[in-house]
Structure formats: C-alpha cells, structure tokens
C-alpha cells in the first residue's frame, strides 16, 4: 500500500484530469465491470479506481504510473521510505511492522504461547530472524493490545545492570533517569525479591520482560557469580509474580546447550519445557518478505528477481540479514520505481552484496584508517569456544590506545556506521558510546574479517585473557592475590613482543602486568634477600648514580611535546608510591628498586596531559597544574592534590578515594569519580560536573559548590558539610556537620570535638 499522502496526491491528480483523459486511464487499466461507481463525482470514482489498483487482483501502482506517463502526466513520486532493514532487525515501533511480512503464522503461535503461559524461549539459528519476529511480530501485537508494560534488555557484560536499566523510563530527563537507575540497581541487588517489587509496582496488568540475545549472558558476561545471580533473579522473580510477569528469552540455537550445563536456578528445565524454534521461512513466506514491502511503497520487482533471490537463499542458511541487506542496496539503486535483476547480478547476489560493500568501504579508507578498521572489527568479535564467533559490544573508549588515537577511532567508527557495517549507541548517563557489528552475518561471510580472525585467533585469546584478568584485579580492589604468577605471567610479559602494533593491550592491562612483575620481584626478594643485600652494597654507588640520572631525564620529559613521553615520565616517577606506602617496613633503598620510584610532582606543570588510566595512587601533586588534563580512569587514591589547579579536566571513572583536595581549584571539571573519604576542604568546585560522583564521607567544609552540575542531594547524604557553598537545587543546611567536625560555623575556627 502507498502512503496516505501519496494516495491523496494521486486522487487529486486523477480528479483534475479532463473527463475524456480520465476515461482513457480507466480503460487502459481495465477494472472488472461494476467495480467503479456510476453517476458520482470523478473524485469518488478516482478513489474507487485507486482501491482496485492496490487490491490483490488489481494492476498495481506501477501500471497506473506507466499509463499516466504515457499520457504525458507526471504521477506523484512514490514514498522515499525504504521498507527493508539492511543488517538491522524489524523493531517494535510505529513503522517497521508495516513492512514486516512472512512471519504471520509464527507470530500467532508466539502470541498463543504468551497468552497461555508466563515463560517463552524463542530459539533459532543466527540469521533466522529471531529478533524481528520477537520485536515487530510478537511485541508489536502486545503493544497494540495496550494492557502490558514491555521491558527489553540485552545482557551485555553485566546482565544485572542491564536488567535494572530495563525498568527505567527513557522519556524522563537525565537526572530522573540516573535516580531511577540507582533505585532499580539497588532493588535488583536484592535478587528475585527486588524484581518482584519492581513488577508488582507496575500500573500495567502484565509486565512482559524480554531478554533478547540471551546468549550474551554466556559470551560477554565472564563473571560466573553474576551470571548465576542473573538467572536466579529472573526465574525467582517469575515464580514470585507468575500472575503478573511474563518472561521471554530469545537466543541462538547453538547456545541452548549452555543452559543445560548447570541447573542455573531452574533455567534448564524452564527452557526445555517452553522452547519454540524459529525455523527457516518457506518459499511462500520468503516471497512475501521480498515482494510485499516494495508493493506497500509503490515499487515493483523486475520479473525474475524474486526467483533469483530465492535460488541464492537456498545456498545461504541463516541468510535473512543478507537478503534484507541486498534488498536495501537494490532499493537504493532502483530504476523507474523498479528493483532490477541486472543490478542484483552486479551486486554479486545475496552473499556477494555484503562482501562487496564491506570491501568497498574498507578500500576507501587511508592505510592508517584501514589498520584502525581492522582493530575495530577484531575487537567487536567474540571468539567462539565450541561455537561460532559472535558479536562483542564494546565501549568506544576501549578502542582507543596510543596506536589507535581517539580522533582516528571516532572518524573510522563514523564511516563504518554510515555504511551500516557497525552500529553505535550513545549512553547518555554514562557519556560512553558503545559500538557493535550491525549483524553477526558480517562476521560469518566477510572473507577479509575471517582471514584476520584466523591469523590472530591465538593472540586474541591471549589478549582477552590478560585483559579479563586485569578487569578482575581492578574489580577486587587491586589486591595482590589477583596478580599474575608463574606461566600466566611469563605469557603476559611475552605478549607485547609477539604483536605489539596490531593488538595493543589496554592501559589497565599494561599496569596489571607491571604490577605483577613487581610483586614477583618482592616474592623473590623475600626468599633470597641475604644474597641481594651484599650485591647491592657492592654496586650501590654506581647504581645510585645511574638511577638518579634516569630520574632527572624523567623530570625533563615532563616538558616534552610528546604526550606519550610525558605520560610515561609521570608513570615512571610515581610508579612505586602505592606499594611503598603499603610496605613501609622495607628500607627506602630497596623498596624503590623493587616497586619503582615515588618522587615528588609538587608544582608540576601537566596542563593538557593525557594521563588516562594511569596509577597515581599516593602521589604528591600538591600545587600542580592539571588544567584540561585527561584524567579518565586514573587512580588517585590517597594522592595529595592540595592547592592544585585542575580547571576543566575530565575525571570520568577516576578513583580519588582518601585523596587530599583541600584548597584545590576544580572549576569546570568533569568529576564523575569515586571521592569517598576525599578531603575537599576549601576546594573550588564551581561549574564542576559531579554526575554520579561518590561523595560519601568526603570533607566539603568551606568548599565552593555554587553552580555545580548534576549534583543531587542523595550524593551529599553522607558527605560532611560545614560553611559549604551549595548550588540552588540543594536544600541541605550548609552547616549541617559543623558540630561533628568541631568547626565554628560563624568564624570557621576549630573549636574541638
């Protein structure tokens, strides 16, 4: 069917024709006798004629347009909306369902299942159309019915967080969403009971909780404890609210076996009893999926094209995304409102279209951009262990390294997204964009990517193994018990020498390896110190001179124009501060040689520095200048930043717990960081962005928070306030904690506790 606006334009065109010319059009179309009204206006007759043209027995819109053009009349152009989805799925929204054909029977079966029961597992091969029939079929019907609240999630690396986000109202403003997320995460942390409360407080008659791409709970979530808790929360919540909650899972068929490896709180039994397979579409269903969307928009397929598509699909199991991508390319190259068979052959058929397009996009990049694109696609692929390789959603920040700078990653991601090879999703609250391949079909059929994966599979496994261990070390508070030892440490140390350019380790992983090496050195020192001490006495003077020369060189590099050299110099100067503080019993001479230096950075000029992901724990940066510095993910726990000038710097995800920030100038900084126990006495925080900052037990006495951005009262509940200048949206007493702090609220003098 054509759009309503195009229909009105056609009726207007036909109504305005001279009567003789209108009769010519009707005669040429040759509608059945009696199908047009008599003795009525030409406009009503035109509308009736158009109804017949669009009917299954009618001539079709292309025939009408051709007749009008033969008479020298220009018909209105057909709708510009492409009814095909490329590598995306048909979504649950106001337009996609209009062009979703071929799955009516399966949709009805799924509806019947959901109406009769409260659990459904939709299972199909990659490329079978699971997400489309779930979203544009089943969920669209439930949405149209109007008595259900639909909550959708994909598990990702942290499925419990994803589950909490599924209950957030995306139409609310940013602060409300952040507050909703905090409350939802707190409830989900309580397991099944928390999910029960979220469901029972819904105003809808029924809550339909949908977990699409359920296999991510196995492929992306590496924390077995969190995975188990996720499953138990879902199934426990379902049991507690069986009359109100309906749980729907959609997953790839090659991951069903994972559900049966353990009990997982009853998951295996539930999937086994409520499984519905998404089988390949029949020839009739495929024909509908090919032809009907085009007909809806007034465009036809050249004779023979449908048959060619169907023949190629027989050789391509799981080829629905390839079919949609090919039809999208044909749509963009249509000629005279018709999709052409000759163009289809030029594109290379169903399997060749995507390969050809991916190659064209890759070849259009510069050599540096090609290396970056290769790095991106490898990062977006989860290696299969006993199964096919799958997609791997990552943050765009994680793709950035010294080898692949942020500006180049950003421009290449944009070009790949514009070509519909990857998709991006900007996470508003977290200010972090995620990147994903548009569909796993690209991983399966693009020869260049398959070659990259085959050549680098072992190295990728080693890289991911080290980075996963580093993430676990970070999650466990950087405890020494989670550092590498023995053979894993040897392999991690050797990894950068095997392929340092192609597969760089993250900043956290490099710090993890260096810290593991230092811990190994400590262990060796403890067992053989009686041999090391005499040796140290012999070479001490010479070694001291060499070491001090290196330190002078590091201080000189602080003024280097190279950001990477400056960053390395900072890391070298303070690498041992944290461990030296923990191991005070070791004499300074030995601790500096075991753990690294801990030299002063008092008054250091580090404006515009890139210190992303560095470990500056316990460093002395008092009076330092760090304006416009990149301090994302930096560890500044227990650091001394008193009197520092840190104007407009980015602290996203930084750790400033127990840091001394007294009299620090932080105006216009982005301080989404951990400030637990931080001393912010007399700190300047005007216009600072404190979104999601942890201020528990932080000392904010005499601090200036006027015009602070995204600061909520919940963040200040456990902070210490005295003579604090607060923004207008905070109603707390600025002298609330003066008595506990032993400070006179009038004079600011210390009156003792």
SULKABEL-V8142 format. One line per field, one symbol per residue. ss: DSSP state (A for helix, B for strand, O for the rest). phi: phi as a letter, one per 40 degrees, with the letter a starting at -180 (. if undefined). A space follows every 50 residues. Layout:
ss->???
phi->???
//
This chain:
ss->OOOAAAAAAAAAAAAOOOAAAAAAAAAAAOOOOOOOOOOOOAAAAAAAAA AAAAOOOOOOAAAAAAAAAAOOOOOOOOOOOOOOOOOOOOOOOOOAAAAO OOOAAAAAAAAAAAAAOOBBBBBBOOOOOAAAAAAAAAAAAAAAAOOBBB BBBBOOOOAAAAAAAOOOOOOOOAAAAAAAAAAAAAAAOOOAAAAAAAAA OOOOOBBBBBBBOOOAAAAOOOOAAAAAAAAAAAAAAAAAOOOOBBBBBB BBAAAAAAAAOOOAAAAAAAAAAOBBBOOOOOAAAAAAAAAAAAAAOOOB BOOOAAAAAAAAAAOOOOOAAAAAAAAAAAAAOOOOOBBOAAAAAAAOAA AAAAAAAAAAAAAOOOAAAAAAAAAAAAAOBBOOOOOOOBBOOBBAAAAO OOOOOAAAAAAAAAAAAAOOOBBBBBBOOOOBBBBBBOOAAAAAAOAAAA AAAAAAAAAAAAAAAAAAAAAAAAAOOOOAAAOOOAAAAAAAAAAAAAOO OOOOOOAAAAAAAAAAAAAAAAAAAAAAAAAAAAAAAAAAAAAAAAAAAA AAAAAAAOOOOOAAAAAAAAAAAAOOAAAAAAOOOOOAAAAAAAAOOOOO OOOOBOOOOBOOOOBOOOOBOOOOBOOOOBOOOOBOOOOBOOOOBOOOOB OOOOBOOOOBOOOOBOOOOBOOOBOOOOBOOOOBOOOOBOOOOBOOOOBO OOOBOOOOBOOOAAAAOOOBOOOOBOOOOOOOOOOOOAAAAOBOOOOOOB OOO
phi->.ccccccccccccccccddccccccccccfcdcgcbcbfacccccccccc dcdccdcccgcccccccccccgbcccccdccccbbfccccccacbcccbc bgbcccdcccccccccabaabcbacdgcgdcccccccccccccccgbbcb bbabcgcbccccccccccccccccccccccccccccccccgdcccdcccc cccccabbcbbcfdcccbcbccccccccccccccccccccbdcbbbbbbb acccbcdccbcbcfggcdcccccbcbcccdccdcccdcccccdccdbgbb bcdgcdcccccccccbdgcdccccccccccdcbcbffacbcccdccchgc ccccdcccccccccccdcccccccdcccccbcccbgaccbcacbccdccc accbcdccdcccdccccccgcbbbaccdccfbcbbaccacdcccbcdccc cdcccbdcccccccccccccccdcccggcccbccafcdccccccddccac ccbcccdccccccccccccccccccccbccccccccccbdcccccccccc cccccccccccccccccccccccbdcdcccccbcccdddcccccchcabc bcgccbcgcbbdgcbbdgcbbcgcbbcgccbcgccbcgcbbcgcbbcfcb bdgcbbcgccbcgccbdgcbbcbcbdgccbdgccbcgccbdgccbcgccb cgcbbcgccfcbccccdbcbbafccbccccbcccbdbdcccgbcccbgcc bgc
//
